[in-house]
Amino acid sequence: KKKLSYKETREHEAIPQKIDALEAEQKALAEKLNDPDFCRDPAAAKAAAARLDAIEEELMRTLERWEALEARK
C-alpha cells in the first residue's frame, strides 16, 4: 500500500483542527438558531441555517478524507 505523500501528511495533521473549528462554528450557529430574538430576523436565521447545512456537509467530507488518509498511514 502506498504511503502518504508529504502534502497528504500535512493535510492529515491539519484535519483535527479543521474539524474542531467546524464543530465550534456549528455549535455557535445552533445556539443562535435556538435564540428566539435571533430568529426574529428571517434573513439572518435563513443564512445561519444554510451555513449549518454547509458545515454538516463539509464535516462529512472532511471525516471521509480523514478516514481515507488514515487507512493509508
Secondary structure, DSSP 8 states (H G I E B T S, - for coil): -----HHHHHHHHHHHHHHHHHHHHHHHHHHHHT-HHHHTSHHHHHHHHHHHHHHHHHHHHHHHHHHHHHHH-
